[in-house]
């Protein structure tokens, strides 16, 4: 370029154009937030620079003037921007570009604008340089790009579904969202987001979209197969790719709901049996009572308690006890309707709720069915066990207006069922409260009866079915109550068993029977053996055999004079332990009889393993002889079983000649009943025996 003389920068080309004083122009240039310079187009030397421009390149406003462009910005930079300079100088066009420069504050991003100074003839005589620092903008753009990159990576890496939508239309989605919904990305792009929302949730989702609020809420989506999926939407508004749109995180709630359902189930159900627990049952009961009250219907509450369950845990262990509880729960449930409710109330207590029961007889039938199912034997750890249950029944609305009252009255009825022999059900009635109180009074009286000598033994003779000769007697306890007179065992034995008074009472009976047997032996009456009924509590006592041996020793009685009667159920509880006790009794010379045979669940194989001497046919079968086909078949079977095992068969409850004749003809060995002789006090029994002797 050839130098063309020009007036100094800041001075007007002619006097008429003078408007801004040089010092004011300098002040203005130095305070503009940009870098400003002017270069001669021919020499590319600096004619003017503000403080910012000069300082950026290590110069002052004075030292930079006259320096060439290469000297100011460096040769490499000069060569890099030469095309832009050519555009300004040769084409007389403005140029703009970005570059990075090193300044006092470090490397900066700048935007450079080159503007031609056009002189006469339309040629460029100079170049105005305007440099703006755009570092912050580029950093913001970089941050935005990095943010979008991170967001993109997050979308791909996130285990939760993410969907972007603008104005209610899907613009993007990540793989977890597509997997959750069963679609491909092409399937959903451009579609309305509401298409994937369950119809009953569309209004809520549309409201959130319209409001633009950032929120989190639960909803339901519909997958490609039409299945409802519970989800949580976490909604945010953000800028992506320069556009303002909505981002929704779609969180699958199925596992959470399943966990919540599990927690709810655990909180309302018994972990051992899976049945509703006390808390849940109380809710059921209150709800059904409200419904029954509104409909005018009746519902029944059965309070079921297992008899002597504690001894199962104590003797066989808690694992067997748990197995028994689960089995009982399963049997109860299987015996009920789908509309009935069963719960484990605690320990060995179960509640059964029967809604809409029209008749009392319907409840009786269900209770009988339940107790039969519970009492059936089961095998645990290779051994047969069984347990009976007692049930108390209260009816709404007659027996209680509140859940608490209904349960309390059912509990009272259950207690009465236990007091009357267990393995049965009882309905609540208004006099039960007084009956329960009477039982409490009786407990105190029983405790004093032994001390006062109020008990007495009566004896019922047993004879041979072939020749009517006396072969023994059964000792039966009676109580001379101070105010109520002579009481039969059924009036007080259940209470004694409930309060563990049977141990001292049973020991008294055994000792008194032994004394009588020894006396009759000395008198030559030939009444032997004398049979003594055992209670479950006595037989299960760990010291039972030792107590029997002690009584025989102290009374000087030969064990062959005593026979012990056990119920069929007592033999089923723990076969090894039962067998060991019976063998030890046999070593003492004591005979063992199975009482009430045919009413339980004994098997032939079971009986073969035990040292049993006698099998007693229950009176419930004998009473229907000989006319009832079922009773005759059972009686014949028992007699045949006894004969095959080499066991004596004796029938109790013989009251008619027809019964006696049938039993004798079918091979029954011994007979007992009112036809032979009623139970009598010892003195009267002795007289009866003497009168029968030849």
Beta strands, then each sheet from edge to edge (+ up, - down):
strand 1: 35-40
strand 2: 46-49
strand 3: 95-103
strand 4: 106-118
strand 5: 124-133
strand 6: 161-166
strand 7: 169-173
strand 8: 215-222
strand 9: 228-240
strand 10: 243-252
strand 11: 299-306
strand 12: 341-346
strand 13: 349-354
strand 14: 378-380
strand 15: 383-385
strand 16: 389-396
strand 17: 425-427
strand 18: 455-464
strand 19: 470-481
strand 20: 485-487
strand 21: 530-533
strand 22: 562-567
strand 23: 591-597
strand 24: 614-617
strand 25: 648-651
strand 26: 670-671
strand 27: 680-681
sheet 1: 2+ 1- 5+ 4- 3+
sheet 2: 7+ 6- 10+ 9- 8+
sheet 3: 12+ 13- 11+ 16- 17-
sheet 4: 14+ 15-
sheet 5: 20+ 19- 18+ 26- 25- 24- 23- 22- 21-
sheet 6: 20+ 19- 18+ 27-
end
